[in-house]
Each structure stands twice: as C-alpha cells, then as structure tokens.
Amino acid sequence: MYGSKLFLEDVLGKEINMFSYPHGDFNEEVRDKVQEAGYKLGFTSIFDVNTERQDRLLLKRSDIWNTDNLNIFKQKLYGDWDWLRYRRFL
C-alpha cells in the first residue's frame, strides 16, 4: 500500500492524503495499514453521516447516483437526504 502511494505521488508530483477503500471494504488491519502509509483520510462505502468524533480513516459517504439531477445533488451536499441512513429500520 505504501509503495503504491509513493508511486502515485511521484507520477502526480504532489502528496496524496486520501484513500478510498476498494469497494468500500475494510477491516481494522486494512485501516491500520492505510494509517501507516501516511493517509490522513479514508473513505468507506457505509451510508451515514460523519460526526466530529468520526475516525478520519473510516469516513462514511452519501450515495450519489447517475440519475441524480443537479437539484438532488445539491440537496445531498447539504444533508437533506441524510434520512436515508434510517432506511434499514423501516
């Protein structure tokens, strides 16, 4: 993981601080390796809202779909769709 980070930084000529877990899949060991490699932020595919106490290497996301129009996209940016995190309780 560290080697790929260095390779990309060399190719792009700038530091890379963010990591997206492939298919959003991770475990504690993978999270720790991301930290060891020097990443500051890590993104999962877990749909939820991040809090100030959220582990910065296990950040959650809001789904953006190819069918979203500009208005829906803006609503998601401002948190208007955060109610979707409760869909599992329905």
C-alpha positions in Angstrom: 0.0 0.0 0.0 2.8 2.4 0.8 4.6 1.6 -2.4 1.5 2.5 -4.5 1.1 5.8 -2.6 4.7 6.7 -3.3 4.3 5.7 -7.0 1.2 7.9 -7.4 2.9 10.8 -5.6 5.9 10.5 -7.9 3.7 10.4 -11.1 1.5 13.3 -10.0 4.2 15.4 -8.3 2.1 16.0 -5.2 1.3 14.4 -1.9 -1.8 12.1 -1.7 -3.6 12.3 1.6 -6.9 10.5 0.9 -7.6 6.8 0.4 -10.8 5.2 -0.9 -11.2 1.5 0.2 -11.8 -0.7 -2.9 -15.5 -1.5 -3.0 -15.7 0.2 0.4 -14.4 -3.0 2.0 -12.1 -2.7 5.0 -11.2 -4.2 8.4 -9.1 -3.0 11.3 -5.9 -4.4 9.8 -6.5 -2.6 6.5 -7.4 0.6 8.3 -4.1 0.4 10.2 -2.1 -0.1 7.0 -3.8 3.0 5.5 -2.7 5.0 8.5 0.9 3.5 8.4 1.1 4.5 4.7 0.5 8.1 5.7 -3.0 8.8 4.5 -5.0 11.4 6.5 -8.5 10.5 5.3 -10.0 7.1 4.4 -13.4 6.7 2.8 -15.7 3.7 3.1 -19.0 3.0 1.3 -21.0 3.0 4.5 -24.0 5.3 4.1 -24.3 7.6 7.1 -23.4 11.0 8.5 -20.0 11.7 9.8 -19.6 13.3 13.2 -16.7 15.3 14.7 -15.6 12.2 16.6 -15.6 10.0 13.5 -12.4 8.1 12.8 -11.0 10.1 9.9 -9.7 6.9 8.3 -13.3 5.4 8.3 -15.4 8.2 6.8 -18.9 7.4 5.7 -20.5 8.6 2.5 -23.7 9.7 0.9 -24.7 7.9 -2.2 -24.6 9.9 -5.5 -26.4 8.2 -8.3 -26.2 8.7 -12.0 -29.9 9.5 -12.0 -29.5 12.5 -9.6 -30.2 15.8 -11.2 -28.5 19.0 -10.1 -31.1 19.8 -7.5 -30.9 16.4 -5.9 -27.1 16.6 -5.9 -27.2 19.9 -4.1 -29.7 18.5 -1.6 -27.4 15.6 -0.8 -24.5 18.0 -0.4 -26.4 20.0 2.2 -27.6 16.9 4.1 -31.2 16.9 3.0 -31.1 13.2 2.2 -29.5 12.1 5.5 -32.8 10.5 6.4 -31.8 7.6 4.2 -29.5 6.3 6.9 -32.6 5.2 8.8 -34.0 3.0 5.9 -32.6 -0.1 7.5 -35.0 0.4 10.4 -38.1 0.5 8.2 
